[in-house]
Each structure stands twice: as structure tokens, then as C-alpha cells.
Amino acid sequence: MRLPTDGEIAALYQQYQTPPHIQDHMRAVAAIAIELGRYHQADLGLVDAAAKLHDLVRIPEQWPTLPATIATPQPHAEINYLILQSAYPEVAAAIRPHSLMTILAKDPFPSLEAKLVYYADKRVNHAEV
């Protein structure tokens, strides 16, 4: 499994013009998800990367930075899945189900790591737990 380094994550934030307040949110989600992951024997590297990238492209103002192959509008979780799927398929799979209504689906989470990112994301409002 290939996971992005912190430098690669920072480069993705720059490439997709991720606003600082969204970066702060993702870092807070990562801190919560990693702490929970320690108690559940999760892959902490995957949890960290997925949490730090789950809202990489979150707002329509970022859509001009997207590759031409990604159509908009569509849910941001799907956009981020499409951005990351070729370079980081496990990270992409872990972030794909993080939208609020995912919880209503039967067996919504493909992995423990995806479930942790989902839960931590719902516990963090902006950058506050």
C-alpha cells in the first residue's frame, strides 16, 4: 500500500487550493481518528492519510483546479475519491464513504479505517471537537 507523505499531502493542498480552515479541520479529524484507531488496531498510517485528505476538494471554488476528467457538480467525497484513486487507492476507498448520508446504506464502510474517518469527521466541527 502506498500512502502519501506529509510533503505530498501539503503539495496536494497547494495543487487543489485547499483553504487553510479546511486543512485545519482535516488535521483535527486525523488526530481524533488516530486516537480511536489505536484502540481498534487500525492501520494508523491509512487513517492519518485518509483523514488529512478527506476534504481535499470541498467547495465549488476549488473545482477549476480539478482535472478535466472529473465532472462537477458531484459530492465532494466522490471528487476526492476520483482524485486519489490511481495514486492512493486504499486512501481513496477510505474517504469515499465519509458523506453524512452514507450511514443509511447497508454495510456502508469498506474498512475499519473508513469507519474511523467517518466518525471522527462527524465529531469535529470546523477544527473543534
N, C-alpha and C positions, 0 to 999 in steps of 0.2 A: 504494500500500500504506500502510495506517495502522498505525503502531507506537505502543505506549504509551510515554508519557514516564516518567521515573523517578518523578515525582509520582503518576502514575496507577498505576504498579506498587506504590508504597507504599500507596496507597488500597486497592488490591485485597488486599494483605497484611492490612490492617486489616479490611476488609469480611469476609474469609474466615477471620480469626483465625489466620493462618499463624504457627506458633510461630517464635520467633527462631532456634532452631537449624536449622530448615528454610530460613529466609531466608538464613542463613549458608552453608548447603550450596548453594543456588541461585546465590548470588553467586560462590562458588568455582568452580562449574561454568561460569558465564559467563566468568570470567577465563580458564579453560583453553580453552573453545570459541572465544573471540575470538582468542586467541593462535594457535590452529590455523587458524582461518578466515583470518587474514592471509596465510598461506602458500598458501591454496587459492582466493583471490579470491572468498570467500563474502560475502554481504550481512551485514556485521558488525552493523548495526542489528537485523536479524531474528534473528541468532544471539544477540545480547545479550538481547533481549526474550524469546525463547523459553527461553533458559537460566534467566533470572530468574523465569520463570513456570511452568516445567515441573512443579514440585511444589507449586503454589499451594494446592491442597487435597490433602493427602497422607494424613491419618489420619482414622479414623472420628469422632473427637471434633469434627471440623470439619463433618461432614455437616449438623448443624442450621442452618448458615449458608447452605446451598445453596438455590437457587430450587426451588419445589415441582415444577417440570417435570423436574428431574434426579433420577432414581430411584437408590437405593442398596440394596444394595451393588453396586458395579461397579468395575472397575480405575480407579485414580486418574488414569492418563493419559487415559482416556476422559472422566472427570468434568471434568478441566481443559480438554479439547478442547471439551466442551459449554458450559462457562462462557465460553470465549473466542471461539467460532466466529463469533458475529454481529458483535462489535466489532473483532476482530483475526483474520480468517480465516487469514492466512498464518502468524501465530504459532501458532494452534491446530493447523494442519496440521503444523507443525514439531515440536510437542510430542507429538502423538498417538502416534507410534511409539516413544516412549522407554522402554517397558517392556522388561524383560530378555529375554523370550522372542521379541520382535519379530525378533531376528536370525535366527531359524529360518525366517521367511517368505521366499518368493521375492520379490525386489525390495522389501525392507521399507521403504525410505526414499524419500519423495516428492521430497526435495531434498537437496542438499549440506548445507544448514543443519540439517536434521533429523538427518542422519548425525553432524554435529559435536556436536550437543546430546546425542545418544545416547552417543557415545564419551566425551565429557567427563564425563557423568553416571556412567559406569561407572568412570572413573578417580578420582573424588572420593568418598571415604568420609567421611560427615558433612561436615566442611569441610576435610579434609586430602587432599592429592593422594597 
